[in-house]
Amino acid sequence: MNTIDSSARRLAVVTGASSGIGQELALECARHGYDLLIAADRPQDDTAAACRELGVQVQTLQADLATSIGVDALIAELRGRPVDALLANAGHGLGHAFLDQEFESVRHVIDTNVTGTLDLIQRVGRSMRERNSGKILITGSIAGLMPGTFQAVYNGTKAFIDSFAYALRNELKDTEVSVTVLMPGPTDTEFFRRAELTDTKVGAGKKQPPQEVAKTGFEAMEDGESAVVAGWKNKVQALLANVTPAEVLAEQHRKTAEPGGAQDS
């Protein structure tokens, strides 16, 4: 494991960086001259190599950020170096009916998407506030805008994250620390396989490339925007979600996320 030179460029921390949106966020940071500490529950060798080719220093950490031990390990790897940008992207999904899910799986989604994410944001955010400098990008989802039939826990965690990001931003409005929430829709990543959603309409359907999502989120973070929805179709869906009754949204979500729905006409 390579230690980052504390006298080097700005430092970005990216979680969930082994693949998908997190990997692309790390590459965006590297392209813009950030050194990196990247973390995930799986190896990030490909991400690290691609970022190093862009001329930045990269430190990797394999840890389960759903746990206090994992967050402790990430903070320890910083060795006191200030974080200029925190891209809190780690997240897990979980498909199928809530009553049919193993509760340990349910708990792990909540601990990854909410508990561990907030733990890390609080620890890094306090240091940013003390220095009066820093940027935080949180990966939420347009899923947080609607009841997630057959993804009830995941959508619930993203509703929490979307709301939390706006609140934290307001709490920090008199500082030079910005908070941005990125709200993607279905994205072409390993998310659907890991969440056991490949037999659903949403899992089998067309998705946005993660490169586009990451670029949109990174630019919004750099500009200090409050929130950004990636993709025009998702923007329309987000607007409709604000005026559609929850019961209707829940039924619509059933049609996209119900197991076996990929074979329906």
C-alpha positions as CSV (number, residue, x, y, z in Angstrom):
1,M,0.0,0.0,0.0
2,N,1.4,3.4,-1.0
3,T,1.3,6.3,1.4
4,I,0.3,9.6,-0.1
5,D,2.8,12.4,0.3
6,S,1.2,15.0,2.6
7,S,2.8,17.8,0.6
8,A,1.1,16.8,-2.6
9,R,-2.0,18.0,-4.4
10,R,-5.5,18.2,-3.1
11,L,-6.9,15.0,-1.6
12,A,-10.2,13.3,-2.5
13,V,-11.6,10.3,-0.7
14,V,-13.9,8.1,-2.8
15,T,-15.9,5.2,-1.3
16,G,-17.4,2.4,-3.3
17,A,-14.6,2.9,-5.8
18,S,-14.1,-0.7,-7.0
19,S,-16.4,-0.3,-10.0
20,G,-19.3,1.6,-11.5
21,I,-20.1,5.2,-10.4
22,G,-17.4,5.1,-7.7
23,Q,-14.7,4.0,-10.1
24,E,-15.7,6.8,-12.5
25,L,-15.8,9.4,-9.7
26,A,-12.3,8.5,-8.8
27,L,-11.2,8.9,-12.4
28,E,-12.9,12.3,-12.6
29,C,-11.0,13.3,-9.5
30,A,-7.7,12.1,-10.9
31,R,-8.3,14.0,-14.2
32,H,-8.7,17.2,-12.2
33,G,-5.5,16.7,-10.2
34,Y,-6.7,15.2,-6.9
35,D,-4.6,12.6,-5.2
36,L,-6.8,9.8,-4.0
37,L,-7.7,7.6,-1.1
38,I,-10.2,5.1,-2.6
39,A,-12.0,2.5,-0.5
40,A,-14.4,-0.3,-1.1
41,D,-15.4,-3.7,0.3
42,R,-13.6,-5.3,-2.7
43,P,-10.2,-4.8,-4.3
44,Q,-9.8,-1.6,-6.4
45,D,-6.7,-2.5,-8.4
46,D,-8.2,-1.5,-11.7
47,T,-9.4,1.8,-10.4
48,A,-6.0,2.6,-8.8
49,A,-4.0,1.7,-11.9
50,A,-6.2,3.8,-14.2
51,C,-6.0,6.8,-11.8
52,R,-2.2,6.5,-11.4
53,E,-1.9,6.6,-15.2
54,L,-3.3,10.1,-15.0
55,G,-0.4,11.2,-12.8
56,V,-1.8,11.3,-9.3
57,Q,-0.9,9.4,-6.2
58,V,-3.4,6.7,-5.1
59,Q,-3.9,4.9,-1.8
60,T,-6.3,2.0,-1.6
61,L,-8.2,0.5,1.3
62,Q,-10.3,-2.6,1.3
63,A,-12.8,-2.3,4.1
64,D,-16.5,-2.8,4.9
65,L,-17.6,0.8,5.4
66,A,-20.9,-0.5,6.9
67,T,-19.0,-1.1,10.1
68,S,-17.3,1.3,12.6
69,I,-14.1,-0.8,12.1
70,G,-14.1,-0.1,8.4
71,V,-14.7,3.7,8.9
72,D,-12.0,3.7,11.6
73,A,-9.6,2.1,9.1
74,L,-10.3,4.7,6.5
75,I,-9.7,7.6,8.9
76,A,-6.5,6.0,10.1
77,E,-5.2,5.7,6.5
78,L,-5.6,9.5,6.2
79,R,-2.9,10.0,8.8
80,G,-4.3,13.4,9.6
81,R,-4.0,14.7,6.1
82,P,-6.9,17.2,5.3
83,V,-9.5,15.9,2.9
84,D,-10.5,18.5,0.2
85,A,-13.3,16.4,-1.3
86,L,-15.3,13.5,0.1
87,L,-17.2,11.5,-2.4
88,A,-19.4,9.3,-0.3
89,N,-20.6,6.8,-2.9
90,A,-20.6,3.4,-1.1
91,G,-24.0,1.7,-1.3
92,H,-25.8,-1.6,-1.7
93,G,-29.1,-2.5,-3.1
94,L,-31.5,-5.4,-2.2
95,G,-34.3,-6.7,-4.4
96,H,-37.4,-8.9,-3.7
97,A,-40.1,-8.5,-1.2
98,F,-39.1,-7.2,2.2
99,L,-40.8,-10.1,4.1
100,D,-38.8,-12.6,2.0
101,Q,-35.4,-11.0,2.7
102,E,-32.8,-12.1,5.3
103,F,-32.7,-9.5,7.9
104,E,-28.9,-9.6,8.0
105,S,-29.0,-8.5,4.4
106,V,-31.5,-5.8,5.2
107,R,-29.3,-4.5,8.1
108,H,-26.2,-4.5,5.9
109,V,-27.9,-2.3,3.3
110,I,-29.0,0.2,6.0
111,D,-25.5,0.1,7.6
112,T,-23.8,0.7,4.3
113,N,-26.1,3.3,2.8
114,V,-26.9,5.2,6.0
115,T,-25.0,4.4,9.2
116,G,-21.5,4.0,7.8
117,T,-22.0,6.8,5.3
118,L,-23.1,9.2,8.0
119,D,-20.3,8.1,10.3
120,L,-17.7,8.9,7.7
121,I,-19.3,12.2,6.6
122,Q,-19.5,13.4,10.2
123,R,-15.8,12.6,10.9
124,V,-14.5,14.1,7.7
125,G,-17.0,17.0,7.8
126,R,-16.0,18.1,11.2
127,S,-12.4,18.6,10.0
128,M,-13.7,20.4,6.9
129,R,-15.8,22.8,9.1
130,E,-12.8,23.4,11.4
131,R,-10.7,24.4,8.3
132,N,-13.7,26.1,6.7
133,S,-12.9,24.4,3.5
134,G,-14.1,21.3,1.6
135,K,-16.6,19.6,-0.7
136,I,-18.8,16.7,0.0
137,L,-20.6,14.7,-2.7
138,I,-23.1,12.1,-1.5
139,T,-24.6,9.6,-3.9
140,G,-28.3,9.5,-3.3
141,S,-30.8,8.3,-6.0
142,I,-34.0,9.3,-7.6
143,A,-35.1,6.0,-6.0
144,G,-35.4,8.1,-2.8
145,L,-38.2,10.1,-4.4
146,M,-40.6,7.1,-4.6
147,P,-41.8,4.1,-2.6
148,G,-39.7,1.2,-3.7
149,T,-42.0,-1.8,-4.1
150,F,-39.7,-4.9,-4.1
151,Q,-36.8,-2.5,-3.2
152,A,-38.4,-1.1,-0.1
153,V,-35.3,-0.9,2.1
154,Y,-33.0,0.4,-0.6
155,N,-35.4,3.2,-1.6
156,G,-36.0,4.0,2.0
157,T,-32.3,4.5,2.6
158,K,-31.9,6.7,-0.4
159,A,-34.9,8.8,0.7
160,F,-33.0,9.3,4.0
161,I,-29.8,10.2,2.2
162,D,-31.4,12.6,-0.3
163,S,-33.1,14.5,2.6
164,F,-30.0,14.4,4.9
165,A,-27.8,15.9,2.2
166,Y,-30.1,19.0,1.8
167,A,-30.3,19.4,5.6
168,L,-26.5,19.1,6.1
169,R,-25.9,21.6,3.3
170,N,-28.2,24.1,5.0
171,E,-26.4,23.6,8.4
172,L,-23.2,24.5,6.6
173,K,-24.5,27.4,4.6
174,D,-22.4,30.0,6.5
175,T,-19.2,28.0,5.9
176,E,-17.0,27.3,2.9
177,V,-18.0,23.6,3.0
178,S,-20.4,22.6,0.3
179,V,-22.7,19.5,0.2
180,T,-24.0,18.1,-3.1
181,V,-26.3,15.1,-3.6
182,L,-26.0,13.2,-6.8
183,M,-29.3,11.5,-7.7
184,P,-28.8,9.0,-10.6
185,G,-31.4,6.7,-12.0
186,P,-30.7,3.2,-13.3
187,T,-27.0,3.0,-14.2
188,D,-25.1,0.4,-16.1
189,T,-23.1,-1.0,-13.1
190,E,-22.9,-4.2,-11.1
191,F,-25.6,-2.9,-8.8
192,F,-28.4,-4.9,-10.3
193,R,-26.5,-8.2,-10.2
194,R,-25.4,-7.7,-6.6
195,A,-29.0,-6.7,-5.6
196,E,-30.4,-9.7,-7.3
197,L,-32.5,-7.6,-9.7
198,T,-31.4,-9.0,-13.0
199,D,-34.8,-10.7,-13.6
200,T,-36.7,-7.4,-13.3
201,K,-37.6,-4.9,-15.9
202,V,-35.4,-2.2,-14.4
203,G,-32.5,-4.7,-14.2
204,A,-32.9,-5.8,-17.8
205,G,-33.7,-2.4,-19.2
206,K,-31.5,0.3,-20.7
207,K,-29.3,2.2,-18.3
208,Q,-27.2,5.3,-18.2
209,P,-23.4,4.8,-18.6
210,P,-21.6,5.4,-15.2
211,Q,-19.2,7.7,-16.9
212,E,-22.0,10.2,-17.6
213,V,-23.4,9.9,-14.1
214,A,-20.0,10.5,-12.5
215,K,-19.1,13.4,-14.7
216,T,-22.4,15.1,-13.9
217,G,-21.9,14.5,-10.1
218,F,-18.3,15.6,-10.1
219,E,-19.1,18.9,-12.0
220,A,-22.0,19.6,-9.6
221,M,-19.7,19.1,-6.6
222,E,-17.0,21.3,-8.0
223,D,-19.6,24.0,-8.7
224,G,-21.0,23.7,-5.2
225,E,-24.5,22.8,-6.4
226,S,-27.0,21.5,-3.9
227,A,-28.3,18.6,-6.0
228,V,-28.1,17.1,-9.5
229,V,-30.2,14.5,-11.2
230,A,-28.2,12.6,-13.8
231,G,-29.9,12.2,-17.2
232,W,-32.8,14.1,-18.8
233,K,-35.2,11.1,-18.5
234,N,-34.4,10.9,-14.8
235,K,-35.0,14.6,-14.4
236,V,-38.5,14.2,-15.9
237,Q,-39.1,11.2,-13.6
238,A,-38.0,13.2,-10.6
239,L,-40.3,16.1,-11.4
240,L,-43.3,13.7,-11.9
241,A,-42.5,12.0,-8.6
242,N,-43.1,15.3,-6.8
243,V,-46.7,15.5,-8.1
244,T,-47.7,11.8,-8.3
245,P,-49.6,10.2,-5.3
246,A,-47.4,7.8,-3.4
247,E,-49.8,4.9,-4.0
248,V,-49.4,5.4,-7.7
249,L,-45.6,5.6,-7.5
250,A,-45.6,2.4,-5.5
251,E,-47.6,0.5,-8.1
252,Q,-45.4,1.9,-10.9
253,H,-42.3,0.7,-9.0
254,R,-43.8,-2.7,-8.7
255,K,-44.0,-3.0,-12.4
256,T,-40.3,-2.3,-12.8
257,A,-38.9,-4.2,-9.8
258,E,-41.1,-7.2,-9.3
259,P,-39.1,-10.5,-9.6
260,G,-39.7,-12.2,-12.9
261,G,-40.9,-9.0,-14.5
262,A,-38.2,-9.0,-17.1
263,Q,-40.2,-11.7,-19.0
264,D,-43.4,-9.8,-18.9
265,S,-44.6,-8.2,-22.1
